[in-house]
């Protein structure tokens, strides 16, 4: 008889517990993407065996695991012809060899070519510049104004949409 009461109690207790709702607490880990290194008012040099290949100046540089962020930055790259290319912007995002430049972007290639825009994507390996906003490209005082730029700095190829070209004619 005691065994029957005990088994009945266990079954009744199990039925009561089945009807209770249990709220599972899901523990979410907050992913904080904090920089590994922060540089303030920095100048970074990329040096090879013979000379300085690149100089990067910035007001603030943040180095993350997967990207670099630069604020008020200027990049000076030495060419094979001992001239230099200069890129400056208020904000730069670098992932691998691709730079995304935002706000007041200025690119100078050698002494003759200057490019200004509010947004550029620059591939540092292929030296290809692209954007999907308005731009002004100046070459020897001649101006190319348009949008959706594709500029190959190594092969000197320029493609754009909605362009307007102004030539400066020298008087003789």
Rosetta constraint file for C-alpha pairs under 8 A:
AtomPair CA 1 CA 5 HARMONIC 6.44 0.50
AtomPair CA 2 CA 6 HARMONIC 6.11 0.50
AtomPair CA 3 CA 7 HARMONIC 6.15 0.50
AtomPair CA 4 CA 8 HARMONIC 6.05 0.50
AtomPair CA 5 CA 9 HARMONIC 6.02 0.50
AtomPair CA 6 CA 10 HARMONIC 6.30 0.50
AtomPair CA 7 CA 11 HARMONIC 6.25 0.50
AtomPair CA 8 CA 12 HARMONIC 6.08 0.50
AtomPair CA 9 CA 13 HARMONIC 5.91 0.50
AtomPair CA 10 CA 14 HARMONIC 6.09 0.50
AtomPair CA 11 CA 15 HARMONIC 6.24 0.50
AtomPair CA 12 CA 16 HARMONIC 6.26 0.50
AtomPair CA 13 CA 17 HARMONIC 6.24 0.50
AtomPair CA 14 CA 18 HARMONIC 6.17 0.50
AtomPair CA 15 CA 19 HARMONIC 6.72 0.50
AtomPair CA 16 CA 20 HARMONIC 7.08 0.50
AtomPair CA 33 CA 64 HARMONIC 7.81 0.50
AtomPair CA 34 CA 64 HARMONIC 7.06 0.50
AtomPair CA 35 CA 62 HARMONIC 5.90 0.50
AtomPair CA 35 CA 63 HARMONIC 5.45 0.50
AtomPair CA 35 CA 64 HARMONIC 4.56 0.50
AtomPair CA 35 CA 65 HARMONIC 7.46 0.50
AtomPair CA 36 CA 62 HARMONIC 7.60 0.50
AtomPair CA 36 CA 63 HARMONIC 5.66 0.50
AtomPair CA 36 CA 64 HARMONIC 5.34 0.50
AtomPair CA 36 CA 65 HARMONIC 6.89 0.50
AtomPair CA 37 CA 62 HARMONIC 6.05 0.50
AtomPair CA 37 CA 63 HARMONIC 5.17 0.50
AtomPair CA 37 CA 64 HARMONIC 7.21 0.50
AtomPair CA 38 CA 60 HARMONIC 7.21 0.50
AtomPair CA 38 CA 61 HARMONIC 5.75 0.50
AtomPair CA 38 CA 62 HARMONIC 4.69 0.50
AtomPair CA 38 CA 63 HARMONIC 6.33 0.50
AtomPair CA 39 CA 60 HARMONIC 5.61 0.50
AtomPair CA 39 CA 61 HARMONIC 4.96 0.50
AtomPair CA 39 CA 62 HARMONIC 6.49 0.50
AtomPair CA 40 CA 58 HARMONIC 7.59 0.50
AtomPair CA 40 CA 59 HARMONIC 5.78 0.50
AtomPair CA 40 CA 60 HARMONIC 4.59 0.50
AtomPair CA 40 CA 61 HARMONIC 6.53 0.50
AtomPair CA 41 CA 57 HARMONIC 7.46 0.50
AtomPair CA 41 CA 58 HARMONIC 5.72 0.50
AtomPair CA 41 CA 59 HARMONIC 4.29 0.50
AtomPair CA 41 CA 60 HARMONIC 5.77 0.50
AtomPair CA 42 CA 56 HARMONIC 7.91 0.50
AtomPair CA 42 CA 57 HARMONIC 5.72 0.50
AtomPair CA 42 CA 58 HARMONIC 5.48 0.50
AtomPair CA 42 CA 59 HARMONIC 6.43 0.50
AtomPair CA 42 CA 60 HARMONIC 6.83 0.50
AtomPair CA 42 CA 61 HARMONIC 7.21 0.50
AtomPair CA 43 CA 55 HARMONIC 6.92 0.50
AtomPair CA 43 CA 56 HARMONIC 5.62 0.50
AtomPair CA 43 CA 57 HARMONIC 4.46 0.50
AtomPair CA 43 CA 58 HARMONIC 6.67 0.50
AtomPair CA 44 CA 55 HARMONIC 5.71 0.50
AtomPair CA 44 CA 56 HARMONIC 5.07 0.50
AtomPair CA 44 CA 57 HARMONIC 6.46 0.50
AtomPair CA 45 CA 52 HARMONIC 6.79 0.50
AtomPair CA 45 CA 53 HARMONIC 7.69 0.50
AtomPair CA 45 CA 54 HARMONIC 5.88 0.50
AtomPair CA 45 CA 55 HARMONIC 4.69 0.50
AtomPair CA 45 CA 56 HARMONIC 6.51 0.50
AtomPair CA 46 CA 52 HARMONIC 5.92 0.50
AtomPair CA 46 CA 53 HARMONIC 5.53 0.50
AtomPair CA 46 CA 54 HARMONIC 4.96 0.50
AtomPair CA 46 CA 55 HARMONIC 6.32 0.50
AtomPair CA 47 CA 51 HARMONIC 5.98 0.50
AtomPair CA 47 CA 52 HARMONIC 4.42 0.50
AtomPair CA 47 CA 53 HARMONIC 5.65 0.50
AtomPair CA 47 CA 54 HARMONIC 7.20 0.50
AtomPair CA 48 CA 52 HARMONIC 6.34 0.50
AtomPair CA 48 CA 53 HARMONIC 6.74 0.50
AtomPair CA 52 CA 78 HARMONIC 7.55 0.50
AtomPair CA 53 CA 77 HARMONIC 6.03 0.50
AtomPair CA 53 CA 78 HARMONIC 5.43 0.50
AtomPair CA 54 CA 75 HARMONIC 7.05 0.50
AtomPair CA 54 CA 76 HARMONIC 5.58 0.50
AtomPair CA 54 CA 77 HARMONIC 4.49 0.50
AtomPair CA 54 CA 78 HARMONIC 6.23 0.50
AtomPair CA 55 CA 75 HARMONIC 5.74 0.50
AtomPair CA 55 CA 76 HARMONIC 5.08 0.50
AtomPair CA 55 CA 77 HARMONIC 6.59 0.50
AtomPair CA 56 CA 73 HARMONIC 7.07 0.50
AtomPair CA 56 CA 74 HARMONIC 5.79 0.50
AtomPair CA 56 CA 75 HARMONIC 4.51 0.50
AtomPair CA 56 CA 76 HARMONIC 6.42 0.50
AtomPair CA 57 CA 73 HARMONIC 5.49 0.50
AtomPair CA 57 CA 74 HARMONIC 5.19 0.50
AtomPair CA 57 CA 75 HARMONIC 6.44 0.50
AtomPair CA 58 CA 70 HARMONIC 6.23 0.50
AtomPair CA 58 CA 71 HARMONIC 5.94 0.50
AtomPair CA 58 CA 72 HARMONIC 5.47 0.50
AtomPair CA 58 CA 73 HARMONIC 4.07 0.50
AtomPair CA 58 CA 74 HARMONIC 6.37 0.50
AtomPair CA 59 CA 70 HARMONIC 7.59 0.50
AtomPair CA 59 CA 71 HARMONIC 5.72 0.50
AtomPair CA 59 CA 72 HARMONIC 5.51 0.50
AtomPair CA 59 CA 73 HARMONIC 6.58 0.50
AtomPair CA 60 CA 70 HARMONIC 5.88 0.50
AtomPair CA 60 CA 71 HARMONIC 5.23 0.50
AtomPair CA 60 CA 72 HARMONIC 7.34 0.50
AtomPair CA 60 CA 73 HARMONIC 7.99 0.50
AtomPair CA 61 CA 68 HARMONIC 7.19 0.50
AtomPair CA 61 CA 69 HARMONIC 5.76 0.50
AtomPair CA 61 CA 70 HARMONIC 4.54 0.50
AtomPair CA 61 CA 71 HARMONIC 6.46 0.50
AtomPair CA 62 CA 68 HARMONIC 5.69 0.50
AtomPair CA 62 CA 69 HARMONIC 5.05 0.50
AtomPair CA 62 CA 70 HARMONIC 6.40 0.50
AtomPair CA 63 CA 67 HARMONIC 6.47 0.50
AtomPair CA 63 CA 68 HARMONIC 4.64 0.50
AtomPair CA 63 CA 69 HARMONIC 6.56 0.50
AtomPair CA 64 CA 68 HARMONIC 5.80 0.50
AtomPair CA 66 CA 95 HARMONIC 6.71 0.50
AtomPair CA 67 CA 93 HARMONIC 7.07 0.50
AtomPair CA 67 CA 94 HARMONIC 5.59 0.50
AtomPair CA 67 CA 95 HARMONIC 4.76 0.50
AtomPair CA 67 CA 96 HARMONIC 7.18 0.50
AtomPair CA 68 CA 93 HARMONIC 5.89 0.50
AtomPair CA 68 CA 94 HARMONIC 5.02 0.50
AtomPair CA 68 CA 95 HARMONIC 6.66 0.50
AtomPair CA 69 CA 91 HARMONIC 7.31 0.50
AtomPair CA 69 CA 92 HARMONIC 5.69 0.50
AtomPair CA 69 CA 93 HARMONIC 4.74 0.50
AtomPair CA 69 CA 94 HARMONIC 6.35 0.50
AtomPair CA 70 CA 91 HARMONIC 5.70 0.50
AtomPair CA 70 CA 92 HARMONIC 4.95 0.50
AtomPair CA 70 CA 93 HARMONIC 6.53 0.50
AtomPair CA 71 CA 89 HARMONIC 7.70 0.50
AtomPair CA 71 CA 90 HARMONIC 5.49 0.50
AtomPair CA 71 CA 91 HARMONIC 4.62 0.50
AtomPair CA 71 CA 92 HARMONIC 6.45 0.50
AtomPair CA 72 CA 88 HARMONIC 7.44 0.50
AtomPair CA 72 CA 89 HARMONIC 5.89 0.50
AtomPair CA 72 CA 90 HARMONIC 4.12 0.50
AtomPair CA 72 CA 91 HARMONIC 5.94 0.50
AtomPair CA 73 CA 88 HARMONIC 5.58 0.50
AtomPair CA 73 CA 89 HARMONIC 5.72 0.50
AtomPair CA 73 CA 90 HARMONIC 6.25 0.50
AtomPair CA 73 CA 91 HARMONIC 6.89 0.50
AtomPair CA 73 CA 92 HARMONIC 7.14 0.50
AtomPair CA 74 CA 86 HARMONIC 6.92 0.50
AtomPair CA 74 CA 87 HARMONIC 5.57 0.50
AtomPair CA 74 CA 88 HARMONIC 4.17 0.50
AtomPair CA 74 CA 89 HARMONIC 6.72 0.50
AtomPair CA 75 CA 86 HARMONIC 5.60 0.50
AtomPair CA 75 CA 87 HARMONIC 5.10 0.50
AtomPair CA 75 CA 88 HARMONIC 6.27 0.50
AtomPair CA 76 CA 84 HARMONIC 6.45 0.50
AtomPair CA 76 CA 85 HARMONIC 5.70 0.50
AtomPair CA 76 CA 86 HARMONIC 4.54 0.50
AtomPair CA 76 CA 87 HARMONIC 6.58 0.50
AtomPair CA 77 CA 84 HARMONIC 5.41 0.50
AtomPair CA 77 CA 85 HARMONIC 5.09 0.50
AtomPair CA 77 CA 86 HARMONIC 6.38 0.50
AtomPair CA 78 CA 82 HARMONIC 6.29 0.50
AtomPair CA 78 CA 83 HARMONIC 6.05 0.50
AtomPair CA 78 CA 84 HARMONIC 4.36 0.50
AtomPair CA 78 CA 85 HARMONIC 6.39 0.50
AtomPair CA 79 CA 83 HARMONIC 5.45 0.50
AtomPair CA 79 CA 84 HARMONIC 5.37 0.50
AtomPair CA 79 CA 85 HARMONIC 7.00 0.50
AtomPair CA 83 CA 110 HARMONIC 5.70 0.50
AtomPair CA 83 CA 111 HARMONIC 7.93 0.50
AtomPair CA 84 CA 109 HARMONIC 6.78 0.50
AtomPair CA 84 CA 110 HARMONIC 5.71 0.50
AtomPair CA 85 CA 107 HARMONIC 7.35 0.50
AtomPair CA 85 CA 108 HARMONIC 5.51 0.50
AtomPair CA 85 CA 109 HARMONIC 4.51 0.50
AtomPair CA 85 CA 110 HARMONIC 5.83 0.50
AtomPair CA 86 CA 106 HARMONIC 7.80 0.50
AtomPair CA 86 CA 107 HARMONIC 5.61 0.50
AtomPair CA 86 CA 108 HARMONIC 5.02 0.50
AtomPair CA 86 CA 109 HARMONIC 6.59 0.50
AtomPair CA 87 CA 105 HARMONIC 7.32 0.50
AtomPair CA 87 CA 106 HARMONIC 5.71 0.50
AtomPair CA 87 CA 107 HARMONIC 4.44 0.50
AtomPair CA 87 CA 108 HARMONIC 6.46 0.50
AtomPair CA 88 CA 104 HARMONIC 7.81 0.50
AtomPair CA 88 CA 105 HARMONIC 5.67 0.50
AtomPair CA 88 CA 106 HARMONIC 5.25 0.50
AtomPair CA 88 CA 107 HARMONIC 6.54 0.50
AtomPair CA 89 CA 101 HARMONIC 6.01 0.50
AtomPair CA 89 CA 102 HARMONIC 6.12 0.50
AtomPair CA 89 CA 103 HARMONIC 6.02 0.50
AtomPair CA 89 CA 104 HARMONIC 5.48 0.50
AtomPair CA 89 CA 105 HARMONIC 4.42 0.50
AtomPair CA 89 CA 106 HARMONIC 6.51 0.50
AtomPair CA 90 CA 101 HARMONIC 7.71 0.50
AtomPair CA 90 CA 102 HARMONIC 6.30 0.50
AtomPair CA 90 CA 103 HARMONIC 5.53 0.50
AtomPair CA 90 CA 104 HARMONIC 6.32 0.50
AtomPair CA 90 CA 105 HARMONIC 7.26 0.50
AtomPair CA 91 CA 101 HARMONIC 5.93 0.50
AtomPair CA 91 CA 102 HARMONIC 5.23 0.50
AtomPair CA 91 CA 103 HARMONIC 6.74 0.50
AtomPair CA 92 CA 99 HARMONIC 6.48 0.50
AtomPair CA 92 CA 100 HARMONIC 5.61 0.50
AtomPair CA 92 CA 101 HARMONIC 4.57 0.50
AtomPair CA 92 CA 102 HARMONIC 6.32 0.50
AtomPair CA 93 CA 99 HARMONIC 5.62 0.50
AtomPair CA 93 CA 100 HARMONIC 5.06 0.50
AtomPair CA 93 CA 101 HARMONIC 6.52 0.50
AtomPair CA 94 CA 98 HARMONIC 5.69 0.50
AtomPair CA 94 CA 99 HARMONIC 4.47 0.50
AtomPair CA 94 CA 100 HARMONIC 6.38 0.50
AtomPair CA 95 CA 99 HARMONIC 6.62 0.50
AtomPair CA 97 CA 123 HARMONIC 5.93 0.50
AtomPair CA 97 CA 124 HARMONIC 5.57 0.50
AtomPair CA 97 CA 125 HARMONIC 6.53 0.50
AtomPair CA 98 CA 121 HARMONIC 6.96 0.50
AtomPair CA 98 CA 122 HARMONIC 5.77 0.50
AtomPair CA 98 CA 123 HARMONIC 4.68 0.50
AtomPair CA 98 CA 124 HARMONIC 6.39 0.50
AtomPair CA 99 CA 121 HARMONIC 5.69 0.50
AtomPair CA 99 CA 122 HARMONIC 5.01 0.50
AtomPair CA 99 CA 123 HARMONIC 6.36 0.50
AtomPair CA 99 CA 124 HARMONIC 7.48 0.50
AtomPair CA 100 CA 119 HARMONIC 7.43 0.50
AtomPair CA 100 CA 120 HARMONIC 5.92 0.50
AtomPair CA 100 CA 121 HARMONIC 4.59 0.50
AtomPair CA 100 CA 122 HARMONIC 6.41 0.50
AtomPair CA 101 CA 105 HARMONIC 6.52 0.50
AtomPair CA 101 CA 118 HARMONIC 7.86 0.50
AtomPair CA 101 CA 119 HARMONIC 5.54 0.50
AtomPair CA 101 CA 120 HARMONIC 5.14 0.50
AtomPair CA 101 CA 121 HARMONIC 6.25 0.50
AtomPair CA 101 CA 122 HARMONIC 7.74 0.50
AtomPair CA 102 CA 118 HARMONIC 5.70 0.50
AtomPair CA 102 CA 119 HARMONIC 4.69 0.50
AtomPair CA 102 CA 120 HARMONIC 6.81 0.50
AtomPair CA 103 CA 117 HARMONIC 7.52 0.50
AtomPair CA 103 CA 118 HARMONIC 4.49 0.50
AtomPair CA 103 CA 119 HARMONIC 6.22 0.50
AtomPair CA 104 CA 116 HARMONIC 7.16 0.50
AtomPair CA 104 CA 117 HARMONIC 6.29 0.50
AtomPair CA 104 CA 118 HARMONIC 5.19 0.50
AtomPair CA 104 CA 119 HARMONIC 7.82 0.50
AtomPair CA 105 CA 115 HARMONIC 7.97 0.50
AtomPair CA 105 CA 116 HARMONIC 5.55 0.50
AtomPair CA 105 CA 117 HARMONIC 5.23 0.50
AtomPair CA 105 CA 118 HARMONIC 5.51 0.50
AtomPair CA 105 CA 119 HARMONIC 6.49 0.50
AtomPair CA 105 CA 120 HARMONIC 7.22 0.50
AtomPair CA 106 CA 114 HARMONIC 7.22 0.50
AtomPair CA 106 CA 115 HARMONIC 5.70 0.50
AtomPair CA 106 CA 116 HARMONIC 4.62 0.50
AtomPair CA 106 CA 117 HARMONIC 6.78 0.50
AtomPair CA 107 CA 114 HARMONIC 5.65 0.50
AtomPair CA 107 CA 115 HARMONIC 4.94 0.50
AtomPair CA 107 CA 116 HARMONIC 6.41 0.50
AtomPair CA 108 CA 112 HARMONIC 7.94 0.50
AtomPair CA 108 CA 113 HARMONIC 5.72 0.50
AtomPair CA 108 CA 114 HARMONIC 4.44 0.50
AtomPair CA 108 CA 115 HARMONIC 6.35 0.50
AtomPair CA 109 CA 113 HARMONIC 5.10 0.50
AtomPair CA 109 CA 114 HARMONIC 6.34 0.50
AtomPair CA 112 CA 138 HARMONIC 7.65 0.50
AtomPair CA 112 CA 139 HARMONIC 5.28 0.50
AtomPair CA 112 CA 140 HARMONIC 5.13 0.50
AtomPair CA 113 CA 137 HARMONIC 7.19 0.50
AtomPair CA 113 CA 138 HARMONIC 5.64 0.50
AtomPair CA 113 CA 139 HARMONIC 4.57 0.50
AtomPair CA 113 CA 140 HARMONIC 6.89 0.50
AtomPair CA 114 CA 137 HARMONIC 5.75 0.50
AtomPair CA 114 CA 138 HARMONIC 5.06 0.50
AtomPair CA 114 CA 139 HARMONIC 6.56 0.50
AtomPair CA 115 CA 135 HARMONIC 7.08 0.50
AtomPair CA 115 CA 136 HARMONIC 5.69 0.50
AtomPair CA 115 CA 137 HARMONIC 4.41 0.50
AtomPair CA 115 CA 138 HARMONIC 6.29 0.50
AtomPair CA 116 CA 135 HARMONIC 5.73 0.50
AtomPair CA 116 CA 136 HARMONIC 5.30 0.50
AtomPair CA 116 CA 137 HARMONIC 6.58 0.50
AtomPair CA 117 CA 133 HARMONIC 7.36 0.50
AtomPair CA 117 CA 134 HARMONIC 6.28 0.50
AtomPair CA 117 CA 135 HARMONIC 4.60 0.50
AtomPair CA 117 CA 136 HARMONIC 6.60 0.50
AtomPair CA 118 CA 133 HARMONIC 7.21 0.50
AtomPair CA 118 CA 134 HARMONIC 7.55 0.50
AtomPair CA 118 CA 135 HARMONIC 7.62 0.50
AtomPair CA 119 CA 131 HARMONIC 6.20 0.50
AtomPair CA 119 CA 132 HARMONIC 7.67 0.50
AtomPair CA 119 CA 133 HARMONIC 6.68 0.50
AtomPair CA 120 CA 129 HARMONIC 6.58 0.50
AtomPair CA 120 CA 130 HARMONIC 5.75 0.50
AtomPair CA 120 CA 131 HARMONIC 4.83 0.50
AtomPair CA 120 CA 132 HARMONIC 7.94 0.50
AtomPair CA 121 CA 129 HARMONIC 5.63 0.50
AtomPair CA 121 CA 130 HARMONIC 5.15 0.50
AtomPair CA 121 CA 131 HARMONIC 6.04 0.50
AtomPair CA 122 CA 127 HARMONIC 6.80 0.50
AtomPair CA 122 CA 128 HARMONIC 5.80 0.50
AtomPair CA 122 CA 129 HARMONIC 4.57 0.50
AtomPair CA 122 CA 130 HARMONIC 6.59 0.50
AtomPair CA 123 CA 127 HARMONIC 5.33 0.50
AtomPair CA 123 CA 128 HARMONIC 5.27 0.50
AtomPair CA 123 CA 129 HARMONIC 6.55 0.50
AtomPair CA 124 CA 128 HARMONIC 7.28 0.50
AtomPair CA 126 CA 152 HARMONIC 7.72 0.50
AtomPair CA 126 CA 153 HARMONIC 7.99 0.50
AtomPair CA 126 CA 154 HARMONIC 7.26 0.50
AtomPair CA 127 CA 152 HARMONIC 6.21 0.50
AtomPair CA 127 CA 153 HARMONIC 5.36 0.50
AtomPair CA 127 CA 154 HARMONIC 6.27 0.50
AtomPair CA 128 CA 150 HARMONIC 7.23 0.50
AtomPair CA 128 CA 151 HARMONIC 5.68 0.50
AtomPair CA 128 CA 152 HARMONIC 4.51 0.50
AtomPair CA 128 CA 153 HARMONIC 5.97 0.50
AtomPair CA 128 CA 154 HARMONIC 7.81 0.50
AtomPair CA 129 CA 149 HARMONIC 7.49 0.50
AtomPair CA 129 CA 150 HARMONIC 5.89 0.50
AtomPair CA 129 CA 151 HARMONIC 5.03 0.50
AtomPair CA 129 CA 152 HARMONIC 6.44 0.50
AtomPair CA 129 CA 153 HARMONIC 7.67 0.50
AtomPair CA 130 CA 148 HARMONIC 7.14 0.50
AtomPair CA 130 CA 149 HARMONIC 5.23 0.50
AtomPair CA 130 CA 150 HARMONIC 4.63 0.50
AtomPair CA 130 CA 151 HARMONIC 6.35 0.50
AtomPair CA 131 CA 147 HARMONIC 7.46 0.50
AtomPair CA 131 CA 148 HARMONIC 5.31 0.50
AtomPair CA 131 CA 149 HARMONIC 5.25 0.50
AtomPair CA 131 CA 150 HARMONIC 6.99 0.50
AtomPair CA 132 CA 147 HARMONIC 6.08 0.50
AtomPair CA 132 CA 148 HARMONIC 4.10 0.50
AtomPair CA 132 CA 149 HARMONIC 6.58 0.50
AtomPair CA 133 CA 147 HARMONIC 5.11 0.50
AtomPair CA 133 CA 148 HARMONIC 5.81 0.50
AtomPair CA 133 CA 149 HARMONIC 7.85 0.50
AtomPair CA 134 CA 145 HARMONIC 7.47 0.50
AtomPair CA 134 CA 146 HARMONIC 5.56 0.50
AtomPair CA 134 CA 147 HARMONIC 4.21 0.50
AtomPair CA 134 CA 148 HARMONIC 7.05 0.50
AtomPair CA 135 CA 145 HARMONIC 5.89 0.50
AtomPair CA 135 CA 146 HARMONIC 5.69 0.50
AtomPair CA 135 CA 147 HARMONIC 5.80 0.50
AtomPair CA 135 CA 149 HARMONIC 7.50 0.50
AtomPair CA 136 CA 143 HARMONIC 6.86 0.50
AtomPair CA 136 CA 144 HARMONIC 5.87 0.50
AtomPair CA 136 CA 145 HARMONIC 4.72 0.50
AtomPair CA 136 CA 146 HARMONIC 6.89 0.50
AtomPair CA 137 CA 143 HARMONIC 5.70 0.50
AtomPair CA 137 CA 144 HARMONIC 4.99 0.50
AtomPair CA 137 CA 145 HARMONIC 6.36 0.50
AtomPair CA 138 CA 142 HARMONIC 5.51 0.50
AtomPair CA 138 CA 143 HARMONIC 4.52 0.50
AtomPair CA 138 CA 144 HARMONIC 6.31 0.50
AtomPair CA 139 CA 143 HARMONIC 6.43 0.50
AtomPair CA 141 CA 167 HARMONIC 7.70 0.50
AtomPair CA 141 CA 168 HARMONIC 6.45 0.50
AtomPair CA 142 CA 165 HARMONIC 7.52 0.50
AtomPair CA 142 CA 166 HARMONIC 5.67 0.50
AtomPair CA 142 CA 167 HARMONIC 4.81 0.50
AtomPair CA 142 CA 168 HARMONIC 5.58 0.50
AtomPair CA 143 CA 165 HARMONIC 5.68 0.50
AtomPair CA 143 CA 166 HARMONIC 5.00 0.50
AtomPair CA 143 CA 167 HARMONIC 6.66 0.50
AtomPair CA 144 CA 163 HARMONIC 6.66 0.50
AtomPair CA 144 CA 164 HARMONIC 5.78 0.50
AtomPair CA 144 CA 165 HARMONIC 4.52 0.50
AtomPair CA 144 CA 166 HARMONIC 6.45 0.50
AtomPair CA 145 CA 163 HARMONIC 5.36 0.50
AtomPair CA 145 CA 164 HARMONIC 5.09 0.50
AtomPair CA 145 CA 165 HARMONIC 6.34 0.50
AtomPair CA 146 CA 160 HARMONIC 6.47 0.50
AtomPair CA 146 CA 161 HARMONIC 6.01 0.50
AtomPair CA 146 CA 162 HARMONIC 5.16 0.50
AtomPair CA 146 CA 163 HARMONIC 4.08 0.50
AtomPair CA 146 CA 164 HARMONIC 6.26 0.50
AtomPair CA 147 CA 160 HARMONIC 5.98 0.50
AtomPair CA 147 CA 161 HARMONIC 5.43 0.50
AtomPair CA 147 CA 162 HARMONIC 6.20 0.50
AtomPair CA 147 CA 163 HARMONIC 6.95 0.50
AtomPair CA 148 CA 160 HARMONIC 5.28 0.50
AtomPair CA 148 CA 161 HARMONIC 5.67 0.50
AtomPair CA 149 CA 158 HARMONIC 7.32 0.50
AtomPair CA 149 CA 159 HARMONIC 5.85 0.50
AtomPair CA 149 CA 160 HARMONIC 4.48 0.50
AtomPair CA 149 CA 161 HARMONIC 7.12 0.50
AtomPair CA 150 CA 157 HARMONIC 7.76 0.50
AtomPair CA 150 CA 158 HARMONIC 5.68 0.50
AtomPair CA 150 CA 159 HARMONIC 4.95 0.50
AtomPair CA 150 CA 160 HARMONIC 6.17 0.50
AtomPair CA 151 CA 156 HARMONIC 7.17 0.50
AtomPair CA 151 CA 157 HARMONIC 5.74 0.50
AtomPair CA 151 CA 158 HARMONIC 4.55 0.50
AtomPair CA 151 CA 159 HARMONIC 6.47 0.50
AtomPair CA 152 CA 156 HARMONIC 5.41 0.50
AtomPair CA 152 CA 157 HARMONIC 4.99 0.50
AtomPair CA 152 CA 158 HARMONIC 6.44 0.50
AtomPair CA 153 CA 157 HARMONIC 7.05 0.50
